[in-house]
Amino acid sequence: MSYAIGIDLGTTFTSAAVGDAAGTRMVPLSREIVVPSLAYHAPDGTLLTGTAAAESDGDPARLGRGFKRRLGDPTPLVLGGATYSPNALMAAQLRAVLDQVSADVGGPPASVVLTCPAIWGPYRREQFAEVPRLAGVENVQVITEPEAAATHYSRERALGEGEVVAVFDLGGGTLDTTVLRMRSDGMEILGTPEGVEHLGGMDFDDALLALVDERLDGAITRLDPADPAAAEALARIRATCVRAKIELSTEPDVTLTVPLPSGPRELTVARREFDAAIRPSVEVAVDALRRTVASAGLRGDDLSAVLLAGGSSRVPLVTQLVLAQFDKPVRMAHHPKFTVALGAAAIAAQALTAPAPVRAVEPARSKPGRRRWLVPTVAVAATAVTALVAGLLLVGGPDVDTAARGTSTPDGPAPAAEAPDPLLVFGGDVNAPYRAFISSSQKWDGTEVVAHTANHEAISARTGDGLHVTWKNSAPAQVYLQTGNDTRDLSSYVDSQAALVFDVVVNQPLGGPASIAAHCGYPCGGQLDATQLLRALPVGVPTKVTIPLSCFTAKGLDPKRVNTPFLVFAQGPFDATFRDVTWVPGAATSPDATPCSALP
């Protein structure tokens, strides 16, 4: 089987995705899909990486982390008395990933793409070029992480010719910001990409650790890292803070049990305290994005959207400050830490069908103060094959992230007979022929949202920048998008394994039961219990929800006569903003799709 691979050797996590004729999908390197970017020098001299390193005997002196940040530093890292360069540790990571994937798939990849931060200059990139050489991998193509992220987003949600987007990639250790214009023959980088070293999730971990230490009157600071017992306790305390940071992305507060050598101490940290601790770092990150946009001679109004990538972008304060700065839609995949690997795999996969080598486009200057490059897609073989360079083509359909053991969607645009185009029901505003309605016991036959607003005693809705709906009390009420009495034959979407996909920001948590439905002329329809799904959504964080259409047809929806492709019913206080409500072919196979069993 001929396949391509994209690998993101991140500061804190490493991930991989493969691409072939069937599509692109994540490779489960562990139960969590990704593996930690760790290296461990075992007593027998073996160098372990990833999960094996994390599950080692726990001697902190033998464990290395964050070494991607040290790339180019001539000072070696000492692990268990042995010295390593950062290049060597990253090479061991890369070799382990390729060996695991090759064993799982049944052979080596025919094309390999690696990613690096956009901020890296020639020296760091030369050092990074040593990584595949030390790993024994030839002719690897390297692209920047923002370019890979934008590639994935452009496939997941088609971006139109000429659209300008900003990519804000906040990972575990670095920030990258880039502005891109979509073109039919590639992506055009506008202005000067910017990055901030030593800014990411690890810094948020440090900020939370310092906050906890302050609350414990300096008990953590007093621990001596040179003492083995204290060093082991420090490692456990840091791991506790990392888990707390993740929980604070969805919870207003979290209780930590801090494992001090003198005995465990318990304390509660509120999200507002965490936000205050990391706000200076997030403001630095947002200011870097502002400068990147300005370097392109653009303003926030010129952007179609800001694309968030990297696991640290899930911190709610990040979204809040980006929105406050640019007042533009902020897009984030359900698993933003996967976007870079998936984009790299999509680029690598083009080499599998590329007709002939094409010379890469050289950087070109446009008007003074504004750099303009055409981003070529270069995919090469991991073994001795000729490098292939091809223009990056925008794909009109979605790119579905599926696990290696699952199914996947076509990589290129499918013929119309095989899969219809995505059906946009609601973007930032109503999309004809669909209209927005609310209904309640006050008027069950519906009140149309006209002049961007509609109001009942139990529910209100407004449009313009999303469908913002407020359920005011425990009275039953619903919002829906409908063609009126006209029905449409949408059976081709069910046949193409489509899903209802929408972005939602929860402004107030759900306080009662709720359901999501699609109708074919009431009472014909399929209704799903969405209480647990909606209650699990984080507050203030844009989240993508994917529900297979087969869930609705199993509950009675006749896809040949659909008039209401989206309906949300609630009986309790709830406030949410819905955007980009779409029926997306192939999306039912995504690992992000909610299983029908979770929607009884």
Secondary structure, DSSP 4 states (H G I P E B T S, - for coil): ---EEEEEE-SSEEEEEEEETTEEEE--SSTTSSEE-EEEE-TTS-EEEHHHHHTS---GGGEEE-GGGGTT-SSPEEETTEEE-HHHHHHHHHHHHHHHHHHHHTS--SEEEEEE-TT--HHHHHHHHHHHHHTT--S-EEEEHHHHHHHHHHHHS---TT-EEEEEEE-SSEEEEEEEEEETTEEEEEEEEEEEET-SHHHHHHHHHHHHHHHTTTTTTTS-TTSHHHHHHHHHHHHHHHHHHHHTTT-SEEEEEEEETTEEEEEEEEHHHHHHHHHHHHHHHHHHHHHHHHHTT--GGG-SEEEEESGGGGSHHHHHHHHHHH-S-EEE-SSGGGHHHHHHHHHHHGGGT--S--PPPPPEE-STT-EEEEEEEEEB-SSS---EEEE----SS----EETTS----SSPPPTTT-PPPEEEESSSB-TT-EEEEEETTEEEEEE-BTTEEE-SSEEEE-SSSEEEEE-SSS-EEEEEE-TT--B--HHHHHTT-EEEEEEEEEE---S-EEEEEESSTTSEEEEE-HHHHHTSPBTS-EEEEEEHHHHHHTT--GGGBSEEEEEEESS-EEEEEEEEEEETTGGGSTTSPPGGG--
